[in-house]
Amino acid sequence: MRRILNFTCAATLVAVAGAAQAQTQDTGTTGPTLDLGQPVSEGPRLGERYSKETFNDWELACIKTEAETDPCSLLQVLTDEGGNPMAEFSLFRLQEGGQAVAGATVIVPLETLLPAQLTISVDGEPGKRYNYTFCNPIGCIAQIGFTQDDVDAFKRGAAAIVSLVPAPAPDQQINLELSLKGFTAGYDVVDIVEN
């Protein structure tokens, strides 16, 4: 078996070398056309998410673009009691003039019971319920808006609870803690997005 594999590899190398030589003769170049590689840059690649700065439990997460400045949002990954990632909370500020002064994208696992909605409450105060917008292979997504009162509550608070209901167990509720430690400092520098 090993001899057959070695013969196959050798035959492949001979075929590749022959094709490269034929291409050289057809194009009139002095050598085979080979990929010479590109230097690897130290920073993030185009379209890749990277952490620009950290504010206690919040991260200023940016997406690498070709523009002079990359768009950033305030990000926190919410975990269950075992430390497993369960949801992602990504917040940005909005231009003045609307009722919502900030927006967030919250991603929760697939098989979340969508009619039960997403609930967010700060420091045990009565919460607000938000609809899910859509689901994709990454998870189910709620795109929500916050009023100035909501943002002020986040700034004063110690922790928020993000609650969701799993579809396989509709009688249960999963409560995830959203730390508000570092929220004010991060909120003051996060990008402002046009409505």
CYANA upper distance limits for C-alpha pairs under 8 A (distance plus 0.5 A):
  1 MET  CA      5 LEU  CA      6.88
  2 ARG  CA      6 ASN  CA      6.68
  3 ARG  CA      7 PHE  CA      6.62
  4 ILE  CA      8 THR  CA      6.64
  5 LEU  CA      9 CYS  CA      6.67
  6 ASN  CA     10 ALA  CA      6.61
  7 PHE  CA     11 ALA  CA      6.54
  8 THR  CA     12 THR  CA      6.66
  9 CYS  CA     13 LEU  CA      6.78
 10 ALA  CA     14 VAL  CA      6.75
 11 ALA  CA     15 ALA  CA      6.66
 12 THR  CA     16 VAL  CA      6.66
 13 LEU  CA     17 ALA  CA      6.61
 14 VAL  CA     18 GLY  CA      6.56
 15 ALA  CA     19 ALA  CA      6.64
 16 VAL  CA     20 ALA  CA      6.66
 17 ALA  CA     21 GLN  CA      6.65
 18 GLY  CA     22 ALA  CA      6.61
 19 ALA  CA     23 GLN  CA      6.61
 20 ALA  CA     24 THR  CA      6.71
 20 ALA  CA     32 PRO  CA      5.60
 20 ALA  CA     33 THR  CA      7.52
 21 GLN  CA     25 GLN  CA      6.87
 21 GLN  CA     31 GLY  CA      8.18
 21 GLN  CA     32 PRO  CA      6.75
 22 ALA  CA     26 ASP  CA      6.67
 23 GLN  CA     27 THR  CA      6.56
 23 GLN  CA     32 PRO  CA      7.28
 23 GLN  CA     33 THR  CA      8.24
 24 THR  CA     28 GLY  CA      6.26
 24 THR  CA     29 THR  CA      5.89
 24 THR  CA     30 THR  CA      7.10
 24 THR  CA     31 GLY  CA      6.26
 24 THR  CA     32 PRO  CA      5.81
 24 THR  CA     33 THR  CA      7.90
 25 GLN  CA     29 THR  CA      7.63
 44 PRO  CA     48 GLU  CA      6.49
 44 PRO  CA     49 ARG  CA      7.87
 44 PRO  CA     50 TYR  CA      7.13
 44 PRO  CA     64 LYS  CA      6.98
 45 ARG  CA     64 LYS  CA      6.97
 46 LEU  CA     63 ILE  CA      8.29
 46 LEU  CA     64 LYS  CA      5.51
 46 LEU  CA     65 THR  CA      5.98
 46 LEU  CA     66 GLU  CA      7.69
 47 GLY  CA     63 ILE  CA      6.31
 47 GLY  CA     64 LYS  CA      5.62
 47 GLY  CA     65 THR  CA      6.56
 48 GLU  CA     63 ILE  CA      6.07
 48 GLU  CA     64 LYS  CA      6.02
 49 ARG  CA     61 ALA  CA      7.08
 49 ARG  CA     62 CYS  CA      6.02
 49 ARG  CA     63 ILE  CA      4.94
 49 ARG  CA     64 LYS  CA      6.89
 50 TYR  CA     61 ALA  CA      6.16
 50 TYR  CA     62 CYS  CA      5.94
 50 TYR  CA     63 ILE  CA      6.88
 50 TYR  CA     64 LYS  CA      7.97
 51 SER  CA     59 GLU  CA      6.93
 51 SER  CA     60 LEU  CA      6.34
 51 SER  CA     61 ALA  CA      5.11
 51 SER  CA     62 CYS  CA      6.77
 52 LYS  CA     59 GLU  CA      8.06
 52 LYS  CA     60 LEU  CA      6.03
 52 LYS  CA     61 ALA  CA      6.49
 52 LYS  CA     62 CYS  CA      7.05
 53 GLU  CA     59 GLU  CA      6.50
 53 GLU  CA     60 LEU  CA      5.62
 53 GLU  CA     61 ALA  CA      8.03
 54 THR  CA     58 TRP  CA      6.41
 54 THR  CA     59 GLU  CA      4.96
 54 THR  CA     60 LEU  CA      6.50
 54 THR  CA    186 GLY  CA      8.42
 55 PHE  CA     59 GLU  CA      6.53
 55 PHE  CA     60 LEU  CA      8.18
 55 PHE  CA    181 LYS  CA      8.32
 55 PHE  CA    182 GLY  CA      5.31
 55 PHE  CA    183 PHE  CA      7.63
 55 PHE  CA    185 ALA  CA      7.11
 55 PHE  CA    186 GLY  CA      6.34
 56 ASN  CA    181 LYS  CA      6.43
 56 ASN  CA    182 GLY  CA      5.35
 57 ASP  CA     76 GLN  CA      7.42
 57 ASP  CA    179 SER  CA      6.93
 57 ASP  CA    180 LEU  CA      7.85
 57 ASP  CA    181 LYS  CA      6.38
 57 ASP  CA    182 GLY  CA      6.67
 57 ASP  CA    183 PHE  CA      8.41
 58 TRP  CA     74 LEU  CA      6.89
 58 TRP  CA     75 LEU  CA      6.19
 58 TRP  CA     76 GLN  CA      5.84
 58 TRP  CA    181 LYS  CA      8.09
 58 TRP  CA    182 GLY  CA      6.75
 58 TRP  CA    183 PHE  CA      7.11
 58 TRP  CA    186 GLY  CA      7.51
 59 GLU  CA     74 LEU  CA      6.23
 59 GLU  CA     75 LEU  CA      5.60
 59 GLU  CA     76 GLN  CA      6.91
 59 GLU  CA    186 GLY  CA      8.21
 60 LEU  CA     72 CYS  CA      6.75
 60 LEU  CA     73 SER  CA      6.26
 60 LEU  CA     74 LEU  CA      5.32
 60 LEU  CA     75 LEU  CA      6.69
 60 LEU  CA    186 GLY  CA      7.54
 60 LEU  CA    190 VAL  CA      7.58
 61 ALA  CA     72 CYS  CA      5.85
 61 ALA  CA     73 SER  CA      6.00
 61 ALA  CA     74 LEU  CA      6.72
 61 ALA  CA     75 LEU  CA      6.62
 62 CYS  CA     70 ASP  CA      6.55
 62 CYS  CA     71 PRO  CA      6.01
 62 CYS  CA     72 CYS  CA      4.52
 62 CYS  CA     73 SER  CA      6.96
 63 ILE  CA     70 ASP  CA      6.33
 63 ILE  CA     71 PRO  CA      6.42
 63 ILE  CA     72 CYS  CA      7.10
 64 LYS  CA     70 ASP  CA      6.11
 64 LYS  CA     71 PRO  CA      8.28
 65 THR  CA     69 THR  CA      8.19
 65 THR  CA     70 ASP  CA      6.22
 66 GLU  CA     70 ASP  CA      8.48
 71 PRO  CA    191 ASP  CA      7.29
 72 CYS  CA     92 PHE  CA      8.31
 72 CYS  CA    190 VAL  CA      6.92
 72 CYS  CA    191 ASP  CA      6.32
 73 SER  CA     90 SER  CA      6.47
 73 SER  CA     91 LEU  CA      5.99
 73 SER  CA     92 PHE  CA      5.67
 73 SER  CA    190 VAL  CA      6.30
 73 SER  CA    191 ASP  CA      6.91
 74 LEU  CA     90 SER  CA      5.97
 74 LEU  CA     91 LEU  CA      5.44
 74 LEU  CA     92 PHE  CA      6.81
 74 LEU  CA    186 GLY  CA      7.05
 74 LEU  CA    187 TYR  CA      7.58
 74 LEU  CA    190 VAL  CA      6.74
 75 LEU  CA     88 GLU  CA      7.77
 75 LEU  CA     89 PHE  CA      6.20
 75 LEU  CA     90 SER  CA      4.92
 75 LEU  CA     91 LEU  CA      6.91
 76 GLN  CA     88 GLU  CA      6.55
 76 GLN  CA     89 PHE  CA      5.83
 76 GLN  CA     90 SER  CA      7.10
 76 GLN  CA    178 LEU  CA      8.06
 77 VAL  CA     85 PRO  CA      6.96
 77 VAL  CA     86 MET  CA      8.00
 77 VAL  CA     87 ALA  CA      6.42
 77 VAL  CA     88 GLU  CA      5.03
 77 VAL  CA     89 PHE  CA      6.76
 78 LEU  CA     85 PRO  CA      6.36
 78 LEU  CA     86 MET  CA      6.22
 78 LEU  CA     87 ALA  CA      5.53
 78 LEU  CA     88 GLU  CA      6.44
 78 LEU  CA     89 PHE  CA      7.88
 78 LEU  CA    176 LEU  CA      6.73
 78 LEU  CA    177 GLU  CA      7.11
 78 LEU  CA    178 LEU  CA      6.88
 79 THR  CA     83 GLY  CA      5.62
 79 THR  CA     84 ASN  CA      5.58
 79 THR  CA     85 PRO  CA      4.81
 79 THR  CA     86 MET  CA      5.58
 79 THR  CA     87 ALA  CA      7.37
 79 THR  CA    176 LEU  CA      7.10
 79 THR  CA    177 GLU  CA      8.16
 80 ASP  CA     84 ASN  CA      5.95
 80 ASP  CA     85 PRO  CA      7.10
 80 ASP  CA     86 MET  CA      6.72
 80 ASP  CA    176 LEU  CA      6.83
 86 MET  CA    108 VAL  CA      6.93
 86 MET  CA    109 PRO  CA      7.10
 87 ALA  CA    106 VAL  CA      7.48
 87 ALA  CA    107 ILE  CA      5.91
 87 ALA  CA    108 VAL  CA      5.11
 87 ALA  CA    109 PRO  CA      7.35
 88 GLU  CA    105 THR  CA      8.44
 88 GLU  CA    106 VAL  CA      6.10
 88 GLU  CA    107 ILE  CA      5.61
 88 GLU  CA    108 VAL  CA      7.33
 89 PHE  CA    104 ALA  CA      7.33
 89 PHE  CA    105 THR  CA      6.57
 89 PHE  CA    106 VAL  CA      5.14
 89 PHE  CA    107 ILE  CA      7.21
 90 SER  CA    104 ALA  CA      5.86
 90 SER  CA    105 THR  CA      5.72
 90 SER  CA    106 VAL  CA      6.84
 91 LEU  CA    102 ALA  CA      7.61
 91 LEU  CA    103 GLY  CA      6.25
 91 LEU  CA    104 ALA  CA      4.68
 91 LEU  CA    105 THR  CA      7.03
 92 PHE  CA    102 ALA  CA      6.20
 92 PHE  CA    103 GLY  CA      5.99
 92 PHE  CA    104 ALA  CA      6.74
 92 PHE  CA    187 TYR  CA      8.19
 92 PHE  CA    190 VAL  CA      6.61
 92 PHE  CA    191 ASP  CA      6.50
 92 PHE  CA    192 ILE  CA      6.88
 92 PHE  CA    193 VAL  CA      7.41
 93 ARG  CA    101 VAL  CA      6.55
 93 ARG  CA    102 ALA  CA      4.64
 93 ARG  CA    103 GLY  CA      6.70
 93 ARG  CA    187 TYR  CA      8.08
 93 ARG  CA    190 VAL  CA      7.25
 93 ARG  CA    191 ASP  CA      6.63
 93 ARG  CA    192 ILE  CA      5.07
 93 ARG  CA    193 VAL  CA      6.57
 94 LEU  CA    100 ALA  CA      7.65
 94 LEU  CA    101 VAL  CA      5.56
 94 LEU  CA    102 ALA  CA      5.45
 94 LEU  CA    103 GLY  CA      7.23
 94 LEU  CA    192 ILE  CA      5.61
 94 LEU  CA    193 VAL  CA      5.40
 94 LEU  CA    194 GLU  CA      6.46
 94 LEU  CA    195 ASN  CA      6.93
 95 GLN  CA    101 VAL  CA      7.38
 95 GLN  CA    192 ILE  CA      6.56
 95 GLN  CA    193 VAL  CA      6.67
 95 GLN  CA    194 GLU  CA      5.98
 95 GLN  CA    195 ASN  CA      7.14
 96 GLU  CA    101 VAL  CA      7.01
 99 GLN  CA    147 THR  CA      6.54
100 ALA  CA    145 GLY  CA      5.87
100 ALA  CA    146 PHE  CA      5.58
100 ALA  CA    147 THR  CA      5.08
100 ALA  CA    148 GLN  CA      7.63
101 VAL  CA    145 GLY  CA      7.93
101 VAL  CA    146 PHE  CA      6.55
101 VAL  CA    147 THR  CA      5.98
101 VAL  CA    148 GLN  CA      6.42
101 VAL  CA    151 VAL  CA      8.50
102 ALA  CA    145 GLY  CA      6.35
102 ALA  CA    146 PHE  CA      5.63
102 ALA  CA    147 THR  CA      7.40
102 ALA  CA    148 GLN  CA      8.45
102 ALA  CA    151 VAL  CA      8.06
103 GLY  CA    143 GLN  CA      7.76
103 GLY  CA    144 ILE  CA      6.13
103 GLY  CA    145 GLY  CA      4.83
103 GLY  CA    146 PHE  CA      6.39
104 ALA  CA    142 ALA  CA      8.50
104 ALA  CA    143 GLN  CA      6.33
104 ALA  CA    144 ILE  CA      5.85
104 ALA  CA    145 GLY  CA      6.88
104 ALA  CA    146 PHE  CA      8.43
105 THR  CA    141 ILE  CA      7.21
105 THR  CA    142 ALA  CA      6.29
105 THR  CA    143 GLN  CA      5.15
105 THR  CA    144 ILE  CA      6.97
106 VAL  CA    141 ILE  CA      6.11
106 VAL  CA    142 ALA  CA      5.68
106 VAL  CA    143 GLN  CA      7.01
106 VAL  CA    144 ILE  CA      8.42
107 ILE  CA    138 ILE  CA      8.49
107 ILE  CA    139 GLY  CA      6.47
107 ILE  CA    140 CYS  CA      6.09
107 ILE  CA    141 ILE  CA      5.08
107 ILE  CA    142 ALA  CA      7.10
108 VAL  CA    112 THR  CA      7.76
108 VAL  CA    139 GLY  CA      6.05
108 VAL  CA    140 CYS  CA      5.77
108 VAL  CA    141 ILE  CA      6.94
109 PRO  CA    138 ILE  CA      8.17
109 PRO  CA    139 GLY  CA      5.27
109 PRO  CA    140 CYS  CA      6.56
110 LEU  CA    135 CYS  CA      7.77
110 LEU  CA    137 PRO  CA      8.26
110 LEU  CA    138 ILE  CA      8.13
110 LEU  CA    139 GLY  CA      5.21
110 LEU  CA    140 CYS  CA      6.20
111 GLU  CA    166 PRO  CA      6.63
111 GLU  CA    167 ALA  CA      5.76
111 GLU  CA    168 PRO  CA      7.59
112 THR  CA    140 CYS  CA      7.78
112 THR  CA    164 LEU  CA      7.54
112 THR  CA    165 VAL  CA      6.38
112 THR  CA    166 PRO  CA      4.93
112 THR  CA    167 ALA  CA      5.48
113 LEU  CA    117 GLN  CA      7.89
113 LEU  CA    164 LEU  CA      8.11
113 LEU  CA    165 VAL  CA      5.95
113 LEU  CA    166 PRO  CA      5.80
113 LEU  CA    167 ALA  CA      4.73
113 LEU  CA    170 PRO  CA      7.48
114 LEU  CA    131 ASN  CA      8.04
114 LEU  CA    132 TYR  CA      6.82
114 LEU  CA    165 VAL  CA      8.49
114 LEU  CA    167 ALA  CA      8.40
115 PRO  CA    131 ASN  CA      8.22
116 ALA  CA    164 LEU  CA      7.83
116 ALA  CA    165 VAL  CA      6.92
117 GLN  CA    129 ARG  CA      6.60
117 GLN  CA    130 TYR  CA      6.14
117 GLN  CA    131 ASN  CA      5.62
117 GLN  CA    132 TYR  CA      6.94
117 GLN  CA    164 LEU  CA      7.34
117 GLN  CA    165 VAL  CA      8.36
118 LEU  CA    129 ARG  CA      5.99
118 LEU  CA    130 TYR  CA      5.62
118 LEU  CA    131 ASN  CA      6.91
118 LEU  CA    132 TYR  CA      7.66
118 LEU  CA    142 ALA  CA      8.17
118 LEU  CA    162 VAL  CA      7.56
118 LEU  CA    163 SER  CA      6.39
118 LEU  CA    164 LEU  CA      5.81
119 THR  CA    127 GLY  CA      6.74
119 THR  CA    128 LYS  CA      6.02
119 THR  CA    129 ARG  CA      4.91
119 THR  CA    130 TYR  CA      6.78
119 THR  CA    161 ILE  CA      8.31
119 THR  CA    162 VAL  CA      6.16
119 THR  CA    163 SER  CA      5.51
119 THR  CA    164 LEU  CA      7.21
120 ILE  CA    127 GLY  CA      5.70
120 ILE  CA    128 LYS  CA      6.05
120 ILE  CA    129 ARG  CA      7.15
120 ILE  CA    160 ALA  CA      7.09
120 ILE  CA    161 ILE  CA      6.08
120 ILE  CA    162 VAL  CA      5.13
120 ILE  CA    163 SER  CA      6.92
121 SER  CA    125 GLU  CA      6.42
121 SER  CA    126 PRO  CA      6.47
121 SER  CA    127 GLY  CA      4.35
121 SER  CA    128 LYS  CA      6.98
121 SER  CA    160 ALA  CA      5.88
121 SER  CA    161 ILE  CA      5.83
121 SER  CA    162 VAL  CA      7.34
122 VAL  CA    126 PRO  CA      8.21
122 VAL  CA    127 GLY  CA      7.49
122 VAL  CA    153 ALA  CA      7.37
122 VAL  CA    154 PHE  CA      7.38
122 VAL  CA    157 GLY  CA      6.84
122 VAL  CA    158 ALA  CA      8.28
122 VAL  CA    159 ALA  CA      6.52
122 VAL  CA    160 ALA  CA      4.61
122 VAL  CA    161 ILE  CA      6.88
123 ASP  CA    157 GLY  CA      6.56
123 ASP  CA    158 ALA  CA      7.01
123 ASP  CA    159 ALA  CA      6.24
123 ASP  CA    160 ALA  CA      6.40
123 ASP  CA    161 ILE  CA      8.28
124 GLY  CA    160 ALA  CA      8.34
130 TYR  CA    142 ALA  CA      7.65
130 TYR  CA    144 ILE  CA      7.26
131 ASN  CA    142 ALA  CA      6.73
132 TYR  CA    140 CYS  CA      7.39
132 TYR  CA    141 ILE  CA      6.14
132 TYR  CA    142 ALA  CA      4.65
132 TYR  CA    143 GLN  CA      7.54
133 THR  CA    140 CYS  CA      8.16
133 THR  CA    141 ILE  CA      6.21
133 THR  CA    142 ALA  CA      5.56
133 THR  CA    143 GLN  CA      6.76
134 PHE  CA    140 CYS  CA      6.36
134 PHE  CA    141 ILE  CA      6.04
134 PHE  CA    142 ALA  CA      7.71
135 CYS  CA    139 GLY  CA      6.08
135 CYS  CA    140 CYS  CA      4.49
135 CYS  CA    141 ILE  CA      6.36
136 ASN  CA    140 CYS  CA      6.89
146 PHE  CA    150 ASP  CA      6.01
146 PHE  CA    151 VAL  CA      6.96
147 THR  CA    151 VAL  CA      6.91
148 GLN  CA    152 ASP  CA      6.57
149 ASP  CA    153 ALA  CA      6.69
150 ASP  CA    154 PHE  CA      6.89
151 VAL  CA    155 LYS  CA      6.74
152 ASP  CA    156 ARG  CA      6.73
153 ALA  CA    157 GLY  CA      6.29
154 PHE  CA    158 ALA  CA      8.28
154 PHE  CA    159 ALA  CA      8.37
154 PHE  CA    160 ALA  CA      8.15
154 PHE  CA    180 LEU  CA      6.91
154 PHE  CA    183 PHE  CA      7.74
154 PHE  CA    184 THR  CA      8.45
155 LYS  CA    180 LEU  CA      7.70
155 LYS  CA    183 PHE  CA      6.86
155 LYS  CA    184 THR  CA      5.86
157 GLY  CA    180 LEU  CA      6.84
158 ALA  CA    179 SER  CA      7.05
158 ALA  CA    180 LEU  CA      5.71
158 ALA  CA    181 LYS  CA      6.87
159 ALA  CA    177 GLU  CA      7.07
159 ALA  CA    178 LEU  CA      6.12
159 ALA  CA    179 SER  CA      5.05
159 ALA  CA    180 LEU  CA      5.50
159 ALA  CA    181 LYS  CA      8.07
160 ALA  CA    177 GLU  CA      6.41
160 ALA  CA    178 LEU  CA      5.41
160 ALA  CA    179 SER  CA      6.88
160 ALA  CA    180 LEU  CA      7.48
161 ILE  CA    175 ASN  CA      6.61
161 ILE  CA    176 LEU  CA      6.08
161 ILE  CA    177 GLU  CA      5.28
161 ILE  CA    178 LEU  CA      6.35
162 VAL  CA    175 ASN  CA      6.23
162 VAL  CA    176 LEU  CA      5.60
162 VAL  CA    177 GLU  CA      6.81
162 VAL  CA    178 LEU  CA      7.24
163 SER  CA    173 GLN  CA      7.07
163 SER  CA    174 ILE  CA      6.01
163 SER  CA    175 ASN  CA      4.98
163 SER  CA    176 LEU  CA      6.72
164 LEU  CA    173 GLN  CA      6.30
164 LEU  CA    174 ILE  CA      5.84
164 LEU  CA    175 ASN  CA      7.25
165 VAL  CA    169 ALA  CA      7.92
165 VAL  CA    170 PRO  CA      6.53
165 VAL  CA    171 ASP  CA      8.29
165 VAL  CA    172 GLN  CA      6.65
165 VAL  CA    173 GLN  CA      5.19
165 VAL  CA    174 ILE  CA      6.49
166 PRO  CA    170 PRO  CA      6.32
166 PRO  CA    172 GLN  CA      7.50
166 PRO  CA    173 GLN  CA      7.52
166 PRO  CA    174 ILE  CA      7.97
182 GLY  CA    186 GLY  CA      6.75
183 PHE  CA    187 TYR  CA      6.35
184 THR  CA    188 ASP  CA      6.77
185 ALA  CA    189 VAL  CA      7.54
186 GLY  CA    190 VAL  CA      6.63
